[in-house]
């Protein structure tokens, strides 16, 4: 436990987090297992036959990416696939008291051996990570797939060189769209409204439309709408349905603001400590998990809209009575203009001079969007 406490306190003392260092360090020592080295998967103590046990931090607790895919894979499938040679325990990051922007630093420090990082939230600390999922960049899942594929090799190098970590999978959430408690007919109606956002790139997008961005944790969206602290919220189509957002809002504008790309990463020392056969198994099976999550993200984008609006085609969610607002040609043009005039310049300012060439070689080339 002292190793966890020392690592986390050192980070806090250098400005890495705005949290109570000691309390979170103690909590994570308990979560990850105080009897094991905090940055290693827990191996058997004195028994070669016992399975390797991994400690994993997953994505958002309440959404289907976690409940249908991440949690079952680690808690059940890994043991089956490895014939009992490996097991894992998983906890969702928002249930463990971790902020999304802390994840990559905690993986780098070894406090979290294996973790799921929402890139737009990690971009609060490292703006370059927002590159493939800037607000307004990917109007459909096909665009998202192209930009993520172009960015992936760059991300692998960045994580290895900057964070000492291995990229093992890239996930996507359903399209992040706009839920509002008051009627709206177009994006122009967001002017003057307090809008929940989860990242700097969403903040730039909302502010450029005349709205007031309000950073709000996912688990607190519904309470903030009920209290009137926010008028609208940007979140996933099905994610919003899962937490009951359709019960406290009336209109859903379906233009994807962004998608929510998440990287599953391993601390380098933790990864290297795994047996070669377990590394090979994970390299083989995690792409299948990744594919399943992407497939569901695509289907949930449309099913979430169907469920929130009460359409007969709703299959996986709870039916609501929301008014469907599809993007007009003017909305599409406005979102693209905001991307070029506000989102990209804001991102470049936060990111620094090294990001312009990286954009041109990766996402810019794939998307055809030039820097302003």
HELIX and SHEET records of a PDB file:
HELIX    1   1 UNK A    2  UNK A   13  1                                  12    
HELIX    2   2 UNK A   21  UNK A   32  1                                  12    
HELIX    3   3 UNK A   64  UNK A   64  1                                   1    
HELIX    4   4 UNK A   65  UNK A   70  3                                   6    
HELIX    5   5 UNK A   71  UNK A   72  1                                   2    
HELIX    6   6 UNK A   73  UNK A   77  3                                   5    
HELIX    7   7 UNK A   78  UNK A   81  1                                   4    
HELIX    8   8 UNK A  100  UNK A  102  5                                   3    
HELIX    9   9 UNK A  103  UNK A  109  1                                   7    
HELIX   10  10 UNK A  119  UNK A  122  1                                   4    
HELIX   11  11 UNK A  127  UNK A  133  5                                   7    
HELIX   12  12 UNK A  141  UNK A  163  1                                  23    
HELIX   13  13 UNK A  187  UNK A  190  5                                   4    
HELIX   14  14 UNK A  200  UNK A  208  1                                   9    
HELIX   15  15 UNK A  218  UNK A  220  5                                   3    
HELIX   16  16 UNK A  221  UNK A  227  1                                   7    
HELIX   17  17 UNK A  237  UNK A  242  1                                   6    
HELIX   18  18 UNK A  245  UNK A  247  5                                   3    
HELIX   19  19 UNK A  268  UNK A  273  1                                   6    
HELIX   20  20 UNK A  276  UNK A  309  1                                  34    
HELIX   21  21 UNK A  329  UNK A  338  1                                  10    
HELIX   22  22 UNK A  339  UNK A  343  3                                   5    
HELIX   23  23 UNK A  344  UNK A  351  1                                   8    
HELIX   24  24 UNK A  354  UNK A  361  1                                   8    
HELIX   25  25 UNK A  363  UNK A  367  1                                   5    
SHEET    1   A 5 UNK A  86  UNK A  92  0                                        
SHEET    2   A 5 UNK A  52  UNK A  58  1                                        
SHEET    3   A 5 UNK A 114  UNK A 118  1                                        
SHEET    4   A 5 UNK A 261  UNK A 267 -1                                        
SHEET    5   A 5 UNK A 165  UNK A 172 -1                                        
SHEET    1   B 6 UNK A 212  UNK A 215  0                                        
SHEET    2   B 6 UNK A 194  UNK A 197  1                                        
SHEET    3   B 6 UNK A 232  UNK A 236  1                                        
SHEET    4   B 6 UNK A 176  UNK A 180 -1                                        
SHEET    5   B 6 UNK A 251  UNK A 258 -1                                        
SHEET    6   B 6 UNK A 323  UNK A 325  1                                        
END                                                                             
